[in-house]
Amino acid sequence: MDGDEKTCIPFSRVCFRERFSSLLIFIIALLIAGPLVEEFVHLRVFMDILWSAVFISAIYAVSHKKQHILIAILLALPMLGSIWSKYFVQFKALAVVGGLCGAAFILFTIIQMLIFIYSHKEVTRDIIVGAAVVYLLMAIMWTFIFSVVETLHPGSFKLPEGLDIAANRQFLYYSFVTLTTLGYGDITPVTSLARSLCILEAVIGQLYLVVQVAWLVGVHVSQSMFKKSRQDDEEGE
């Protein structure tokens, strides 16, 4: 009986085990492997395959409840549809709807992951990986937002000559640069709305890092003190 109790793992932890890790791997592949293949092999479809893999992995990451799976799929399908339909037809409305649903899907994923993270009182590998994935997902969410803004109001962003501003990869790069406040200056917001959104992304990104690091450190310290207290009590007995 004691052995069964020791091996018993909470249901939520079973559902999320390794799911953050797979999502992290696909995001890193999107950022590194995708551009490499596109640059040297000229296989542009590979980036879209990675985008799809990120979305499917994100659905898997929030699939601990049936209603969450349903919501995630309903939000992800329009984005996946807009990604793959561009090889056959070009519809501005579809791109806008897909971008909005993509941003909403990523936001839903972030919220569910944060709920999972903050519901734990112990710092584990899953928690650390999840915190990192949330930060990366923020940049992806803003990628879709910037894409929608540019689609609805062309000229909101200025790129160097020769770059295709309609491509998500340009906004993916710009979003990460903005989130990390690097500010290379090669892509610049032109309209007031675009500038306001860039400011909002940068502020949210920095606040998240401050709050998340402070929470992780606080939980780790509390966890260490609790373990030390238990050890002292056991030694005293």
Secondary structure, DSSP 8 states (H G I E B T S, - for coil): -HHHHHH---HHHHHHTTHHHHHHHHHHHHHTHHHHHHHHT--THHHHHHHHHHHHHHHHHTTTSHHHHHHHHHHHHHHHHHHHHTTT---HHHHHHHHHHHHHHHHHHHHHHHHHHHT-SS--HHHHHHHHHHHHHHHHHHHHHHHHHHHHSTTSEE--TT--TTSHHHHHHHHHHHHTT---SSSEE-SHHHHHHHHHHHHHHHHHHHHHHHHHHHHHHHHHHHHHHHHHHHHH-
